[in-house]
Amino acid sequence: MDQEHIAGDGEGAGRRRFLAIATGAATAAGLGTVAGCASGGGGSGGQGGNPADGTAAAGKPSEAGPGAFDVKAENARPGHADWPVTKAGPARAIEGFADRVSVLPGEPFGLYVSTTAPRFTVSAYRMGWYGGARARLVWRSEALPGARQPEHTVDSGTRMVRTRWARTTTVDTKGWPEGCYLLRLDAQGGEGQRFVPVTVRSAATAGRTVVVNAVATWQAYNRWGGYGSYDGPSGGYAARSLSVTFDRPYEYDDGAGLFLVYEAPLIALAERVGIPLAYTTTTDVAREKRLLEGAAAVLSLGHDEYWSPEQRAHVAAARDAGTNIAVLGANCCFRRIRLEASELGPDRTVVCYKSSYDQDPGFKRGHPATVDFRSAPGADPESSLLGVIYDGYPVDAPYVVTNPGHWLFEGTGAKAGDRFEHLVGVEYDKVNTGFPTPRPIEILAHSPVVCEGRPSHQDTAYYTVPSGAGVFATGTMRWVEALDAKGDGRGGANHGLDARCGALTNRVTENLLRVFAAGPAGRTHPAQDNVKAVYGGS
């Protein structure tokens, strides 16, 4: 795909509709109406202690270091399947945000809540496997006084939505195990429910597989207050926010952002497998140069589009030191961002001017342009890290196995040419040696697609480097979503993905997790380059 076809930024309304389609809020039949087969990927009050049922006693505080947190023991605890939001209520019945995207175990964070109800409670659910319940209730507050917070404002220069809410309460995470959490806000009288995500991050990752919550991407797609990184109330690209802040609730998925569609199914699988895990966010990886030191593997989940140069450098350094990298989505590491402070703390503003980068005061001060990584100035295509490169959207196509003897397909029963309907979508990546591409690289699946009339291919690929690290990329955004696929797909859930897709992705992902958790995969499973055999070129 040439640069002109993949440079399209003027697609605000299309990207807003893209999110609905990508997350299953629209059917695959609607794909043809989406604009552009182009890149652009897309006070301690209320500490009520343990719940009254006594089954959610706080876990033992984690300690830094490999093996300090026992995933198997944690998931052996009773789960609580009542964690989902079932009564969202009116749009502003209750909503909130935390003033930290992540905290270390035992660190407090501020919770900012706006509600029309006189009182509300907060329930902290640690997301995992738990025998299929997918969550454990770790803590619940006492009833807290509710209040409606002031209306948001919009910055005239950047169109960034700002809230200047008062802190409602301070939440103490003492005894909370490491992991990914959804806080559920329950308004008194059943008036409404909403989630607030927060990560209890690991202080060290050595010897562990690192789950990285893609919080910068969640925020870029957040349109709470009417503005996100793609458009504003008018639906036009020119009305988009040039900066977005974590100091606001998430509008999508009852406040969960993109977590439930693109991350939770993978976390459930990884915790079921029981490999040593660590937990962090994209902002933490960017901030802490040594955070990934000694990690067995790093997992980029289903939609991880917005990266800072620091995050990319730290992940690349980990790979070059022998840490395996798994990209379980598509359109990864596509937008170059800058993290800045907000009124509530550091790294709480995501700056991404895109095609207007020359207007960015930070760029004028000498910071890298907040434009696509592959674009000038300072072009650095993501393929040099991922092996694959983003090729476009929207597509809805079968996933075609071309290398069934690969170790990742072990136990799947897959044969050459096997097709798995709807597994390629809504965005996809491919191996394109016209961009920097590490070698040797193996293509496992090579799926024909037609993206708004343009024939192309989706690729799942695996490459290895001299450090011994292996790097795997699914090449499709639907991989994590497919982990939950069941039935014949005719009901329309999960984009029509069926049990065959679910079985394939679960087994491949489990094979991947086990091998990557064991150490540098390239030493035991070196890539066998097959680009010429697949593409007929170099």
C-alpha positions in Angstrom: 0.0 0.0 0.0 1.5 3.4 -0.9 1.9 6.3 1.4 -1.0 8.3 -0.1 -3.5 5.5 0.6 -2.4 5.2 4.2 -2.0 8.8 5.1 -5.7 9.7 5.4 -6.3 11.7 8.6 -9.5 13.6 7.5 -11.8 10.9 8.7 -13.3 12.0 12.0 -16.9 10.8 11.4 -15.6 7.6 9.9 -13.4 6.8 12.8 -16.2 7.5 15.3 -18.3 5.0 13.3 -15.3 2.8 13.1 -15.2 2.4 16.8 -18.8 1.3 16.9 -18.2 -1.2 14.2 -14.9 -2.5 15.6 -16.4 -3.1 19.1 -19.5 -4.9 17.8 -22.0 -2.1 18.2 -22.7 -2.4 14.5 -22.9 -5.4 12.2 -20.3 -6.4 9.7 -22.8 -5.6 7.0 -22.3 -2.0 7.8 -18.7 -1.9 7.0 -19.1 -0.6 3.5 -20.5 2.7 4.8 -17.4 3.6 6.8 -15.2 6.2 5.3 -11.7 5.3 4.2 -9.6 2.2 3.6 -6.9 4.1 5.2 -4.7 4.3 8.3 -5.8 6.2 11.3 -6.5 3.3 13.3 -7.8 3.8 13.9 -10.2 11.7 52.1 -10.3 8.1 53.0 -14.1 8.3 53.5 -16.0 5.3 52.3 -13.4 2.7 53.2 -16.1 0.1 54.0 -13.8 -2.8 54.3 -14.6 -6.3 53.0 -18.0 -7.0 51.5 -20.6 -8.3 53.9 -20.6 -11.8 52.4 -17.1 -12.3 53.6 -15.9 -14.0 50.4 -14.0 -11.1 49.0 -11.4 -10.6 51.7 -8.5 -8.5 50.5 -5.6 -10.4 49.0 -2.2 -10.4 50.5 -0.3 -7.3 49.3 2.1 -8.0 46.5 5.8 -7.5 46.8 8.2 -6.5 44.0 10.0 -9.3 42.2 9.2 -12.3 40.0 6.9 -14.8 41.5 5.8 -12.6 44.4 2.2 -12.5 43.0 0.7 -16.0 42.5 -1.8 -15.8 39.7 -3.0 -19.4 40.3 -3.7 -18.8 44.0 -5.5 -15.6 43.2 -7.7 -17.2 40.6 -8.5 -20.1 43.0 -10.4 -17.6 45.1 -14.2 -17.4 44.7 -15.2 -15.2 41.8 -18.1 -12.8 41.6 -20.1 -13.1 38.4 -22.3 -10.1 39.3 -19.7 -7.6 38.3 -21.2 -6.3 35.0 -23.2 -3.1 34.8 -26.8 -4.2 34.3 -28.6 -1.0 35.1 -26.7 1.9 33.5 -29.5 4.3 33.9 -29.6 7.8 32.3 -26.6 9.3 30.7 -25.4 11.3 33.7 -27.0 9.3 36.5 -23.5 8.4 37.9 -20.0 8.6 36.4 -16.5 9.1 37.6 -12.8 8.8 37.1 -9.7 8.1 39.1 -6.8 10.6 39.4 -4.3 7.9 38.7 -4.4 5.4 35.8 -2.3 3.1 37.9 -1.1 2.7 41.5 1.3 0.3 43.2 -0.4 -2.1 45.7 -1.2 -0.1 48.8 -1.1 3.3 47.2 -4.2 5.5 47.4 -5.9 7.3 44.6 -8.5 10.0 44.3 -12.0 9.2 43.0 -14.1 11.9 41.4 -17.8 11.1 41.0 -20.7 13.0 39.7 -24.2 11.6 40.4 -27.8 12.7 40.6 -28.4 10.2 43.4 -28.1 11.2 47.1 -25.8 8.3 47.9 -23.7 5.7 46.1 -21.3 2.8 46.7 -18.0 1.8 45.0 -17.2 -1.9 44.4 -13.6 -2.8 43.3 -13.5 -5.8 41.0 -10.2 -7.4 40.1 -10.6 -8.8 36.5 -9.2 -12.2 35.8 -10.5 -15.8 35.2 -11.9 -17.0 38.6 -13.4 -20.2 37.2 -15.2 -18.2 34.5 -16.7 -15.5 36.7 -14.1 -13.2 35.2 -13.9 -11.0 38.4 -13.4 -11.0 42.1 -14.9 -8.4 44.4 -11.9 -7.2 46.4 -13.4 -4.2 48.3 -16.7 -2.3 48.6 -17.2 1.1 50.2 -19.8 2.1 52.6 -22.5 4.4 51.2 -21.1 7.7 50.2 -22.8 11.1 49.8 -23.5 11.9 46.1 -23.4 15.2 44.3 -23.7 16.5 40.8 -20.3 18.0 39.7 -19.9 21.1 37.6 -20.3 21.0 33.8 -17.2 20.4 31.8 -15.5 23.1 29.8 -13.7 22.9 26.4 -10.3 24.5 25.9 -10.5 27.0 23.1 -7.1 26.2 21.6 -6.9 22.4 21.8 -10.6 21.6 22.2 -9.7 19.5 25.1 -12.5 18.7 27.5 -11.7 19.7 31.0 -13.5 18.8 34.3 -12.8 20.7 37.5 -14.5 18.4 39.8 -14.0 18.1 43.5 -12.5 14.9 44.8 -15.3 12.7 46.1 -13.2 10.3 48.2 -9.8 8.7 48.5 -9.5 5.0 47.9 -6.9 3.0 49.8 -5.7 -0.1 47.9 -4.0 -1.7 50.9 -4.4 -5.5 50.4 -5.4 -5.2 46.8 -3.5 -7.7 44.6 -1.8 -6.6 41.4 -4.1 -6.6 38.4 -6.6 -4.8 36.2 -9.6 -3.4 38.1 -13.0 -2.1 37.3 -14.6 0.0 40.0 -18.3 -0.1 39.8 -20.2 2.9 40.9 -23.8 2.1 42.1 -26.2 4.9 42.6 -28.6 4.6 45.4 -32.0 3.3 44.4 -30.8 1.7 41.2 -30.6 5.0 39.4 -27.5 4.0 37.5 -24.2 2.2 37.4 -20.9 3.0 35.7 -17.3 1.6 35.7 -14.0 3.4 36.5 -10.9 1.5 35.4 -7.7 1.5 37.3 -4.6 -0.7 37.3 -2.8 -1.9 40.4 0.5 -2.2 38.7 3.6 -4.3 39.3 6.7 -2.7 40.7 8.9 -5.1 38.8 8.4 -7.4 35.9 11.5 -9.6 35.8 10.6 -13.2 34.9 6.9 -12.3 34.2 4.7 -11.8 31.2 3.6 -8.2 31.3 0.0 -7.2 30.5 0.0 -3.6 29.3 -3.3 -1.7 29.5 -3.5 0.6 26.4 -4.8 3.6 28.3 -3.6 6.2 25.8 -5.7 4.6 23.1 -8.7 4.3 25.4 -8.5 8.0 26.0 -8.0 9.0 22.3 -11.3 7.3 21.5 -13.1 8.7 24.5 -15.7 11.2 23.4 -17.0 12.1 26.9 -17.9 15.8 26.7 -18.4 15.6 23.0 -14.8 15.6 21.9 -12.1 12.9 21.2 -9.0 12.6 19.1 -11.0 12.1 15.9 -13.9 14.6 16.0 -16.0 16.9 17.9 -19.8 17.5 18.2 -20.0 18.4 14.6 -18.6 15.1 13.5 -15.8 16.7 11.6 -12.1 16.0 11.8 -11.3 19.7 12.1 -13.3 19.8 15.3 -11.2 17.0 17.0 -9.3 17.5 20.2 -5.6 18.0 19.8 -5.1 17.0 23.4 -7.3 14.7 25.5 -7.2 14.2 29.3 -7.6 11.4 31.7 -9.4 13.9 34.0 -12.8 12.8 32.8 -14.9 9.6 32.7 -14.9 7.2 29.8 -18.0 7.5 27.7 -17.8 4.1 26.0 -18.9 0.7 27.5 -20.5 2.1 30.7 -17.2 3.8 31.6 -14.9 0.9 31.0 -13.3 2.5 27.9 -11.9 -0.1 25.5 -11.0 -2.5 28.2 -13.8 -5.0 28.0 -13.7 -5.6 24.3 -10.0 -5.5 23.6 -8.3 -6.6 26.8 -10.5 -8.5 29.3 -10.8 -11.7 27.3 -7.0 -12.0 27.0 -6.5 -11.3 30.7 -8.9 -14.0 31.5 -7.1 -16.5 29.3 -3.6 -15.6 30.6 -4.8 -15.9 34.2 -6.5 -19.2 33.5 -3.2 -20.5 32.0 -1.5 -19.5 35.2 1.8 -18.1 33.9 3.6 -15.5 36.1 2.0 -12.2 35.1 2.8 -8.5 35.8 0.4 -5.6 35.1 1.1 -2.1 33.9 -0.1 0.6 31.5 1.3 2.3 28.5 2.0 5.5 30.5 4.0 3.5 33.0 6.1 1.8 30.3 6.8 5.3 28.9 7.7 6.8 32.2 9.9 4.1 33.7 12.9 3.2 31.6 13.8 0.0 33.5 10.2 -1.3 34.1 10.5 -4.0 31.5 14.0 -5.1 32.6 14.1 -8.9 32.7 10.5 -9.4 31.7 9.8 -12.7 29.9 7.3 -11.1 27.5 5.3 -8.0 26.9 1.7 -8.2 25.7 0.2 -5.5 23.6 -3.5 -6.1 23.6 -6.3 -5.7 21.0 -6.3 -2.0 20.3 -3.0 -0.3 21.2 -2.7 2.5 18.6 -1.3 5.5 20.5 2.4 5.3 21.7 4.9 7.8 22.9 8.4 7.6 21.6 9.6 6.7 25.1 7.2 3.7 25.3 8.4 2.5 21.9 12.0 2.9 22.8 11.6 1.0 26.1 9.7 -1.9 24.4 12.3 -2.1 21.6 15.1 -2.1 24.2 13.3 -4.9 26.1 13.2 -6.9 22.8 16.8 -6.3 22.2 17.6 -7.6 25.7 15.7 -10.9 25.1 12.1 -10.0 26.1 9.5 -11.5 23.8 6.8 -9.2 22.4 3.3 -10.2 21.4 1.0 -7.9 19.5 -2.5 -9.3 19.9 -4.3 -6.7 17.7 -3.7 -4.6 14.6 -2.9 -0.9 14.0 -0.5 -1.0 17.0 2.1 1.7 17.6 0.7 3.8 14.9 0.2 7.3 16.4 3.1 9.1 18.0 1.9 11.0 21.1 3.4 13.1 23.9 2.3 12.8 27.5 1.9 15.9 29.5 0.7 16.8 33.0 -2.8 17.8 33.8 -4.0 19.7 36.8 -4.3 16.4 38.7 -0.9 15.0 38.0 1.8 13.9 35.5 1.2 12.0 32.3 -2.6 12.7 32.3 -2.8 14.5 29.0 -2.4 12.7 25.6 -1.2 15.2 22.9 -1.6 14.1 19.3 -2.0 16.9 16.7 -1.7 14.5 13.7 -1.8 16.4 10.5 -1.7 19.7 12.4 1.6 18.8 14.1 3.3 22.0 13.0 0.8 24.0 15.2 1.8 22.0 18.3 3.7 24.2 20.8 5.6 21.2 21.9 6.8 20.5 18.4 7.9 24.1 18.2 9.9 23.6 21.4 11.7 20.7 19.8 9.6 17.7 20.8 9.0 15.0 18.1 6.0 15.6 15.9 2.8 14.1 17.2 2.0 12.6 13.8 1.9 9.0 12.6 5.1 7.1 13.3 5.6 6.4 9.6 5.1 10.0 8.5 7.5 12.9 8.2 9.0 14.6 10.0 11.0 11.9 11.8 9.4 9.0 10.0 9.9 5.7 11.9 7.5 3.1 10.6 6.1 0.8 13.2 7.1 -2.3 11.2 10.7 -2.1 12.5 9.3 -3.1 15.9 6.2 -5.1 15.0 7.3 -7.0 11.9 4.0 -6.1 10.3 2.6 -2.7 9.3 -0.9 -1.3 9.4 -2.6 -1.6 6.0 -6.1 -0.2 6.3 -9.7 -0.5 7.3 -12.5 -1.4 7.1 -12.4 -5.1 6.2 -14.4 -8.2 7.2 -12.7 -11.3 5.8 -11.9 -14.9 6.6 -8.6 -15.7 8.3 -6.6 -18.1 6.1 -4.0 -20.4 7.5 -0.9 -20.8 5.3 1.7 -22.3 7.6 -0.2 -25.0 9.7 3.0 -26.8 10.7 4.2 -23.8 12.8 4.5 -24.4 16.5 1.9 -21.8 17.2 -0.8 -23.9 15.5 0.1 -27.0 17.4 -3.0 -28.7 18.7 -5.4 -26.6 16.6 -5.9 -29.2 13.9 -5.6 -26.4 11.3 -4.7 -27.3 7.8 -3.3 -25.2 4.9 -6.1 -23.1 3.4 -8.4 -23.4 6.4 -10.7 -20.4 6.6 -12.1 -18.8 9.8 -14.9 -16.5 8.9 -14.9 -12.8 10.1 -11.6 -13.2 12.0 -9.9 -10.5 9.9 -11.3 -7.1 10.7 -12.0 -4.3 11.2 -8.4 -3.2 10.8 -5.5 -5.4 9.6 -1.7 -5.5 9.3 0.5 -7.2 6.8 4.2 -7.9 6.1 5.4 -5.2 3.6 9.1 -5.2 2.9 8.7 -1.8 1.4 9.0 -0.7 5.0 11.7 -1.6 7.5 11.0 -5.3 8.2 13.1 -7.5 10.6 14.3 -10.8 9.2 13.9 -13.7 9.5 10.1 -13.3 9.6 7.6 -16.1 9.2 4.1 -15.6 7.9 1.6 -18.0 9.5 -1.6 -16.7 7.9 -2.0 -14.8 4.7 -5.6 -13.8 4.2 -6.9 -12.1 1.1 -8.8 -8.9 1.8 -10.5 -6.2 -0.4 -10.4 -2.9 1.3 -12.8 -0.5 -0.4 -12.0 -2.0 -3.8 -8.2 -2.4 -3.2 -7.0 -6.0 -3.1 -4.5 -6.8 -0.3 -3.6 -9.3 2.3 -3.6 -9.6 6.1 -0.7 -11.4 7.7 0.0 -13.0 11.0 3.7 -13.1 11.5 6.5 -14.1 13.8 10.1 -13.0 13.8 13.2 -13.5 15.9 16.2 -11.3 16.7 19.8 -12.0 17.8 18.9 -11.4 21.5 16.7 -14.5 21.3 13.5 -12.6 21.6 10.5 -13.6 19.5 8.0 -11.1 18.2 4.5 -12.2 17.3 1.7 -10.1 15.6 -1.8 -11.3 14.9 -2.4 -8.8 12.2 -6.1 -8.4 13.0 -8.0 -6.4 15.6 -10.5 -9.1 16.3 -8.1 -11.6 17.8 -8.8 -10.8 21.5 -12.5 -10.5 20.8 -12.5 -13.9 19.2 -11.2 -15.5 22.4 -14.8 -15.3 23.6 -16.5 -16.4 20.4 -19.0 -19.3 20.8 -21.7 -21.0 18.8 -22.3 -20.8 15.1 -21.9 -17.0 14.9 -25.3 -16.5 13.3 -26.6 -14.5 16.2 -24.4 -11.6 15.2 -22.4 -11.4 18.4 -18.7 -10.8 18.2 -19.0 -9.8 14.5 -20.3 -13.3 13.6 -17.2 -15.0 15.0 -18.0 -18.6 15.8 -16.7 -21.4 18.1 -14.1 -22.5 15.5 -12.6 -19.0 15.7 -12.7 -19.1 19.4 -11.0 -22.5 19.6 -8.3 -21.5 17.1 -7.4 -18.2 18.8 -7.5 -19.7 22.3 -5.2 -22.5 21.4 -2.7 -20.3 19.4 -2.7 -17.7 22.2 -2.2 -20.4 24.9 0.7 -21.8 22.9 2.2 -18.4 22.5 1.8 -17.5 26.2 3.5 -20.7 27.4 6.4 -20.5 25.1 6.9 -16.7 25.6 6.7 -17.1 29.4 9.6 -19.7 29.3 12.2 -17.2 28.0 13.6 -15.9 24.7 11.5 -17.8 22.2 14.0 -17.4 19.4 16.4 -19.7 21.1 14.0 -22.6 21.0 11.7 -21.5 18.2 13.8 -19.5 15.7 11.8 -18.0 12.8 12.2 -19.5 9.4 11.8 -16.8 6.8 9.1 -17.5 4.2 8.3 -14.0 2.8 9.6 -14.9 -0.7 7.5 -18.1 -0.7 4.4 -16.3 0.3 4.7 -13.1 -1.6 7.0 -14.2 -4.4 9.4 -11.3 -3.8 12.4 -10.5 -1.6 
